[in-house]
Amino acid sequence: MLKLIASDLDGTLLNRQQKISPLNRRAIAKAQEKGVRFVIATGRNYARVRDLLTENDLHCDLLLMNGSEVRDAGGKIISAINLPLEPLKQVVELLHAQGMEPEFMTNRETCCIDPPEAALHSCALRMQCFHPGISYEEGLKLAHTDPFYTALRFVDGLEGLYQTGLELRKIVSYHPDTKVIDRLTQQFNAMEGLVCMSSFPVNVEITNAQAQKGWGLEKAIEVMGIRREEVAVFGDGMNDYNMFTCFPRCYAPENAVEPIKALAKEVIPRHDEDGVGKTILRLLEEDETPLK
């Protein structure tokens, strides 16, 4: 019996236009009508999810910043795991040495300690991830007006960041060379108290080692009285790996990275082919079909 569905956003629930398709919306609504809880499990922070929820009239629990923060359907923080402060100086030094711009996701907003032009470069790389096939120049054009850039708060270095009093949950940064990403991932994972994952092959996402999607979801379903066999999860990136190891009913769209597809119970249609929605509707139908 299906009691809870958790889905990643980028590359999974969202299509190439960064929208929830009509079919995906209908599938989520049907699941909720049948009493199945829906959870968004994403690397994004609340500020970058809130408008999406409003636009789609979607009310659901949120597992944010790769498990660093859990919010209820009303946006209230239920639990949070902050980054340890001790290794942050070294993290920033390693990123800057590769010409990368770290962004710091917090309990309220995303902060940048680098100049706006550097952040714009990083956002252009992000746009290329969101819109596969576009050039860097096209990504740069999109970045100028995208909230991932326009909503950034610029502060004066790490000291300025600490002075804001914000709670630091996650660091994200981009580099076009996957070899650089792989090397940095190994370095960050070797640091005490940190874990490094990726939503895309060209980014690093650094959180507290205790903050991972699967573990966060396990804690949530324990409170809800739901067994892991009653949960279906959807994801496409390496930041979904922990979630896929924790829950046997795991589904990866065709566009997912190979390690995720290898773990998946089933590879489903792509994110821009309504893969999540089609699979949800099928799972709901299977629940209704009596065993012979």
N, C-alpha and C positions, 0 to 999 in steps of 0.2 A: 504494500500500500504506500503510495506516494504522499508524503506529508509536508515536504519542504523542497523547494527548488532554489539553488543559488547560482547566479550567473555573473561572470565577468562582463565588462562593458566593451572596451576597445578591442576590435577584432573578433568579438564573440556575439554579444547582443546587438551592438551598433553596426550599421552598414557602412559603406564607403563614405556616405554623406554625414557620418557621425549622428545618425538618427535611429530611433527605434521604429522599425517598419510597422505598417498597419497590422500585418499578420502576427508579428511578434507581440504587439500590444494586445491583440485579441486573445492570443494564447495565454499571456500572463493574466489577463482579466478572467478568462475561463477557469484557470487554475485557482485563482483567489476566490471566485464564486463557489468553487467546490471545497473550499476550506483549506487548500494547500497554501502554505506560507511561501512568499517570494522574497528572496534576499539578493540585493546587489552586492557582489564581492569584487571590489575594484582597487586599483592602485591610486585612483584619484582621491582628492580630499572632498570635504562636504561642499565647499564653494563651487567646485567643478561638477558636482552631481545635482545640486539643488535645482538649477534651471531646467535640467533634463527631466526631473521628476514633475515639476510644475507643467512643463510643456506637454507631457504625456498623461497628466492627471494620475500619476502613479504614486501609490502609498505603500511603502514597504520598508523593512528593516535594511540597514546599511552596514556592510563590513568594508571599511575604508582604509586607504593607504596600506594595502596588503595585510590588513589585520591589526594595524596600529590603533584603530579607533572603531568602536561599534556605536551606532546610533539607532534609535527606534524610528518608527514611521513618522513621528512628529519632529525629528531632528535632534532630539535630546541625546546627549552623550551618555551611554550606558557604561562603557569602559574605555580605557586608553592606556597605551604603552608608549612612553617617550623614548627618544634616542638617548643613549648614554653620552654625556658631554665630553668625557675624557679623550676619546679618539677623534673628535671632530676636526681639530686643527690638522692632524695628519691626513684625514680624509680629504680636506680641502686642498692641502698641498699636493697630494697625488693627482687630484682632478686638474688643478691649475697647471701642473707640469705637462699635462697632455692637451692643454688649451681648452679644457672643458669648463663649463659654467654650472656650478651646483645651485640648485633651487631647493629651498627648505620649506617643506609643507608643515604647517602648524595646526593648532586647534582652531584657527580662524582663517588665515590667509596663507598665500605662498610668498616667501621672501627671497630676494636675490641680493647677494653681496657684491656682484660684479656690475659694471656699467650697462646701461640699457642696450647699447649696440651688441654687447656680448650675449645678453639674454635673448636678443632678437635672433641671433645666429642659432642659438640652441632651440628656439621655438620653430625656426625654419626646418630643422632636422626632425622635430616632432611632427610638423605638418606633413613631411614626406612619409612618416610612418602612418599617419591617419589617412593619407590619400596616396596609396601606392602607385608608382609610375610617374608622379610629377617630378619636375626638375627642382634643384635647390632654389633657383631663382623664383619659380612658381611658389615654392614653400615659403620663401622670404616675403613674397607679396601677401600671401594669406596670413602670415604671422603678424603683420602690422596691425591687423584688426581683430585677431583672435584673442578671446579672454585669457587664454593661457599666457599671453604676453601682456595684454592691456591691464589685467587685474593684478599684475605683480607689484609687490611693495619692495622698493629698493632701499637698502640700509647700508651703513658704512662698515663693511667687514664683519667678521664674527663678533667683535665686541659690540658693534651696533645692533647685531641680531640679538645678542644676549640681553641688551638693554631694553628691548621691546617687551620683555616679560612673557612672550609667547611660548607655548609648549611645543617643542620640536619633535615631530613625529617621523618624518621621512625626508631623505635627500634623493633627488633625481637629477640625472645629467646625461647628455647625449654626445656621441662621437660616431662619425660615419664608418670608422674602421672597426670591424667586429673583433679583430685580433687584439686591439687595445681594450675593448670591452671585456673580452675573455680574461686578459691578464689582470685588469683591475678587479674583476669579480673575484678572482682567486686571492688577490691581496686583501680585499675588504673582508672576505669570508674568514681569513686567517686572523682578523682582529677580534679581540675579546669583546663580547657583548653585541656584535654586529652580524647581520646577515645581508647578503647582496643578491638581488634577483633582477629579472628583466621582464618588462611588458613587451619589448621589441628587441630584436637582435642588436640594435645600436644604442641601447640605453642601459644605465645601471640604476637600481632602486635600492637604497640602503635604509634599513630599519633596525630597530632593536631585534636581537636574535630571537626573542620570544614572540615577535609579531609576525605571524604568517597566517595566510587565509585559512588553511585547513584547521589549524589549532584554534583559531578564533571561532570558526564555525562549530567545532566540536564542543567548545564551552557553551555556545549559544543553544545548541540542541539539547544539551544536558539539562539546562534550565527549563526548556520547553517540554521535556519528556519525550523527545523524538529519538529514535534509534538511527544509526548511520545508514542502515539498509533502507530506511524510509526517505533518504535524501538523494536528490539528483543534482549533480554539479556540472557546470559548463565553463570551459576556459580554453584559451589558445596560446598563452605565453608561459615563460618559465616562472613567473610569479604565481602561476596556478598549480605548479608542480606539487607543492605541499598539500594542496586541497585534493589533488587527484590521488595522492598516496593515502589520504585519510578516508576517502569515500569511494566505495567500489562502483557505484553507479555514476561514472564520470564520462562526459561526452565532449569531444573535441571537433570543432569545425575543420573542414578540409584545409583551410588556410593556416591552421595551427603549426607551431614549430614541431619538428619531428619527435623530440623526446616526449612531448605531451600527447601526440597522436599514438605513440608506442604504448603509453600508459592507459589510454582511453579504453573504456569498455566498447565504445563504438565511435567511428569517425562519421560525422554527420555533414550535411551540405554546408557550404561556405557561409560566412557571416553576412555576405550580401546576397544570399539565396534563402534567407529566412530559416537557416538551419536550426536555430534554437527554438523558434516558434513551432516549426513542423514537428520537432522531436517532442516538445511539451505536449502538443495535441495528441500525438501518438501514445505517449506514456499515460495520459489521462484516459484515453480510449481503452488501453490495455487494462487499466485498473477497473474499468466498468465491465469488461468482458469476463463472464463467469468461467472458471476452470472446468474443463470437461473430464 
